[in-house]
């Protein structure tokens, strides 16, 4: 209608409407009438966008690594970016009039590639493949501190490294090396297990030997204790024997003294009896023996008298010339004796 048009934008676009080089209207998801011949508009997307990327980089040991991931960003300051990137749209078709909006994502990817190239180039292949977490952290930090992106008002909210892979040949070589390491680890595990079993067996035998040694030591202590006990018993027995011997010696000494006293007493008694007998005999020595015999024969029987007669004859044998004894006398003596 005479060059006037009505337009309505989605809420995820920040719109600037210019007239005579000045901003006459701005905001999110605007809708308005404009005159196509004199109006100009800028449409800046402010929603969060995901940019996938995949590229190859070379590690410190000259191995190719394929890196795949995505970056999440958004335009946080439309007023700031419109001064440096052309987001103008055609008032008739509402399409961008330049390639700048489409090249913006490539610029961000180029920044990511530069950062990743620097990070990958200082690490060997194996370390690089295992450093995705640090790589993500360092790349995000570098993008957040990038002056150009901050000048554009672009805020990177996240970056994800989805995969890091070497070439197929290198991957097969790593697989072979890993396989060999796994097999070596298995062999080492078997060796360690056997070595552990041998060590345990050694410990068991050593414990058995220590136990036997301890038992022998205990047995030796028991034998020593028994020997010491026997020695003490022998010592006690010796002491008892000594005491018994001393007692017997003392007893024998007492017996000797008693015997000596008894002998002395008996000797004294004998001396006393001998003295008394001597005194009596002294009186008898003064008596005529014939009288004594006569007195003794008073109480004798005929045989004893005859025996005394023969005794007298024997004493006077030198004076007898001839002696006749009748057979009747001897027969009578023999008969009576029977």
C-alpha positions in Angstrom: 0.0 0.0 0.0 1.9 3.0 -1.4 5.2 1.4 -0.1 4.0 0.9 3.5 4.4 -2.5 4.9 3.7 -4.3 8.2 6.3 -6.6 9.7 6.3 -8.8 12.8 9.5 -10.4 14.2 10.0 -13.4 16.4 10.9 -12.7 20.1 14.3 -14.2 19.7 15.5 -11.3 17.5 16.5 -7.9 18.7 15.4 -5.3 16.2 16.7 -1.9 15.4 14.6 0.4 13.1 16.4 3.3 11.5 15.1 6.3 9.8 17.4 9.0 8.4 20.3 7.3 10.1 18.8 7.3 13.5 17.3 4.5 15.6 13.7 5.2 16.0 12.7 1.9 17.5 14.4 -1.1 19.0 13.6 -4.1 21.1 12.7 -7.8 21.1 10.1 -9.2 18.8 8.9 -5.9 17.5 6.0 -5.4 15.1 5.4 -2.2 13.2 4.6 -0.4 10.0 7.5 0.9 8.0 8.0 2.7 4.7 10.2 0.5 2.6 11.7 3.3 0.6 13.2 5.2 3.5 13.4 2.7 6.4 16.3 0.4 7.3 16.4 -2.4 9.9 18.9 -4.6 11.7 17.9 -8.0 13.0 20.2 -9.6 15.5 19.5 -13.2 16.8 19.9 -13.4 20.6 19.0 -17.1 21.2 21.6 -19.6 22.3 23.2 -21.4 19.3 25.2 -24.6 19.0 28.0 -24.7 16.5 29.4 -28.2 15.7 33.0 -28.4 14.7 35.4 -31.1 13.5 39.0 -30.6 12.5 42.4 -32.2 12.6 45.4 -31.1 14.6 49.0 -32.4 15.1 50.3 -33.4 18.4 53.8 -32.7 19.8 55.1 -36.1 18.4 53.6 -35.3 14.9 50.6 -37.5 15.1 47.3 -36.4 13.6 44.3 -36.1 16.0 40.7 -35.6 14.9 38.8 -33.4 17.3 35.0 -33.3 17.2 32.8 -31.2 19.5 30.4 -28.3 19.7 30.4 -24.8 21.1 27.4 -23.0 22.7 27.2 -19.3 22.5 24.8 -16.3 22.4 24.9 -12.6 21.6 24.7 -10.9 24.9 24.9 -7.3 23.8 23.1 -6.5 20.4 24.0 -2.9 20.6 27.7 -3.7 20.8 27.8 -6.2 18.0 25.7 -4.1 15.5 28.6 -1.6 15.4 31.0 -4.3 14.0 29.0 -6.9 12.2 26.5 -6.1 9.5 23.1 -7.5 10.5 21.1 -5.3 8.1 18.1 -6.9 6.4 16.4 -6.1 3.1 13.2 -4.2 3.8 11.4 -6.1 1.0 12.7 -9.7 1.6 13.7 -9.3 5.2 16.9 -11.3 4.4 20.4 -10.2 5.5 22.1 -8.0 3.0 25.6 -9.2 3.7 27.5 -12.4 4.5 28.7 -11.2 7.9 26.0 -13.0 10.0 26.8 -16.2 8.4 30.6 -15.8 8.8 30.3 -15.0 12.5 30.1 -18.7 13.5 33.1 -19.5 11.3 35.1 -16.8 13.1 34.2 -18.3 16.4 35.3 -21.8 15.1 38.5 -20.3 13.9 39.2 -19.0 17.4 38.5 -22.4 18.8 40.7 -24.1 16.3 43.6 -21.7 17.1 43.3 -22.4 20.8 43.0 -26.2 20.3 46.0 -26.2 18.0 48.1 -24.5 20.6 46.9 -26.9 23.3 47.4 -30.1 21.2 50.8 -29.1 19.8 52.5 -29.1 23.3 51.3 -32.6 24.3 52.3 -36.0 22.9 49.7 -38.2 21.3 48.8 -40.3 24.4 48.7 -37.3 26.7 46.6 -35.3 24.2 44.1 -38.2 23.9 43.7 -38.3 27.7 43.4 -34.5 28.2 39.9 -33.8 26.9 38.8 -32.4 30.2 41.7 -30.1 30.6 41.4 -29.2 26.9 37.8 -28.2 27.3 38.5 -26.2 30.4 41.5 -24.3 28.9 39.6 -23.6 25.6 36.6 -22.3 27.4 38.8 -20.1 29.6 40.6 -18.7 26.5 37.3 -18.0 24.7 35.9 -16.1 27.7 39.0 -13.9 27.9 39.1 -13.3 24.1 39.1 -9.6 23.5 37.5 -9.8 20.1 34.6 -11.9 21.2 34.1 -9.6 24.2 34.2 -6.6 21.9 31.4 -8.2 19.8 29.4 -8.9 22.9 29.4 -12.6 22.3 29.4 -14.9 25.3 30.5 -18.5 25.1 28.5 -20.5 27.6 29.9 -23.9 27.0 32.2 -26.0 24.9 32.1 -29.8 24.6 34.8 -32.0 23.2 32.8 -35.0 22.0 35.7 -37.1 20.7 39.5 -37.1 20.1 40.8 -39.9 17.9 44.0 -40.6 16.1 44.2 -42.0 12.5 43.2 -45.5 11.9 46.8 -46.7 11.5 47.8 -45.0 14.7 44.7 -46.3 16.5 45.6 -49.8 15.4 49.2 -49.3 16.6 47.9 -48.0 20.0 45.5 -50.8 20.2 48.3 -53.3 19.6 50.5 -51.5 22.2 47.6 -51.4 24.6 46.9 -55.1 23.9 50.5 -56.0 24.6 50.5 -53.9 27.7 47.3 -55.7 28.8 48.9 -59.1 28.1 52.0 -58.0 29.9 49.9 -56.8 32.8 48.2 -60.2 32.8 51.6 -61.9 32.8 52.8 -59.6 35.5 49.6 -60.3 37.5 50.2 -64.1 37.1 53.8 -63.6 38.1 52.8 -61.4 41.1 50.2 -64.0 42.1 52.7 -66.8 41.9 55.3 -64.7 43.7 52.7 -63.9 46.3 51.9 -67.5 46.7 55.6 -68.4 47.0 56.1 -65.5 49.5 53.1 -66.7 51.5 54.5 -70.3 51.5 57.8 -68.9 52.6 56.1 -67.0 55.4 54.2 -70.1 56.4 57.3 -72.2 56.5 59.2 -69.4 58.4 56.3 -69.2 60.8 56.5 -73.0 61.2 60.2 -72.9 61.8 59.8 -70.0 64.3 57.1 -72.0 66.0 59.4 -75.1 66.2 62.2 -72.9 67.5 59.8 -71.4 70.1 58.7 -74.9 71.1 62.3 -76.1 71.4 63.1 -73.0 73.4 60.1 -73.7 75.7 61.2 -77.4 75.9 64.7 -76.3 76.8 63.3 -74.0 79.4 61.2 -76.8 80.7 64.2 -79.1 80.8 66.4 -76.4 82.4 63.6 -75.8 85.0 63.3 -79.6 85.6 67.1 -79.9 86.0 67.1 -76.9 88.2 64.3 -78.4 90.3 66.2 -81.7 90.4 69.4 -79.8 91.4 67.5 -78.0 94.2 66.0 -81.3 95.3 69.4 -82.9 95.3 70.8 -79.9 97.2 68.0 -80.2 99.7 68.6 -84.0 100.0 72.3 -83.3 100.4 71.6 -80.7 103.1 69.2 -83.2 104.8 71.8 -85.9 104.6 74.4 -83.6 106.0 72.1 -82.6 108.7 71.2 -86.3 109.3 74.9 -87.2 109.2 75.8 -84.4 111.6 72.9 -85.6 113.8 74.1 -89.2 113.7 77.7 -88.1 114.4 76.5 -86.1 117.3 74.4 -89.0 118.4 77.4 -91.4 118.0 79.5 -88.9 120.0 76.9 -88.9 122.6 76.8 -92.7 122.5 80.6 -92.8 122.8 80.4 -90.5 125.8 77.7 -92.6 127.3 79.7 -95.8 126.6 82.7 -94.3 128.1 80.7 -93.2 131.1 79.1 -96.7 131.2 82.6 -98.3 131.0 83.9 -96.0 133.6 80.9 -96.8 135.8 81.3 -100.6 135.2 85.0 -100.3 135.8 84.2 -98.4 139.0 81.7 -101.1 140.0 84.1 -103.9 139.1 86.9 -102.1 141.0 84.5 -101.8 143.9 83.5 -105.5 143.7 87.1 -106.5 143.2 88.1 -104.4 146.3 85.3 -106.0 148.3 86.2 -109.5 147.0 89.9 -108.8 147.7 89.0 -107.8 151.1 87.1 -111.0 151.7 89.8 -113.2 150.1 92.4 -111.5 152.1 90.7 -113.0 155.2 90.4 -116.4 153.5 94.1 -116.4 152.6 94.8 -116.4 156.2 92.7 -119.6 156.7 94.2 -123.1 156.3 93.1 -124.7 153.1 92.4 -127.9 154.7 89.9 -126.3 156.9 88.2 -124.7 154.0 88.0 -128.0 152.2 86.6 -129.6 155.3 84.0 -127.0 155.7 83.1 -127.3 152.0 82.8 -131.0 152.2 80.2 -130.9 155.0 77.4 -130.1 152.5 78.8 -132.3 149.7 77.3 -135.6 148.6 79.4 -138.8 148.5 80.4 -138.4 144.9 81.6 -134.9 145.4 83.6 -136.0 148.4 85.2 -138.9 146.4 86.0 -136.3 143.7 87.7 -134.1 146.1 89.6 -137.1 147.5 90.8 -137.9 144.0 91.8 -134.3 143.6 93.8 -134.4 146.7 95.4 -137.6 145.6 96.3 -135.9 142.3 97.9 -133.0 144.1 99.9 -135.5 146.3 100.7 -137.9 143.5 104.4 -137.4 143.9 104.2 -138.7 147.4 102.1 -141.7 146.7 103.9 -144.9 145.9 101.0 -147.2 145.0 97.3 -146.6 145.0 94.7 -149.4 144.7 91.0 -148.5 143.8 88.5 -151.3 143.9 86.3 -152.0 140.9 83.3 -151.9 143.1 83.9 -148.3 143.9 84.2 -147.2 140.3 81.1 -149.3 139.3 79.1 -147.6 142.0 80.2 -144.2 140.8 79.4 -145.1 137.2 76.0 -146.5 138.0 74.9 -143.5 140.0 76.2 -141.2 137.2 74.0 -142.9 134.7 
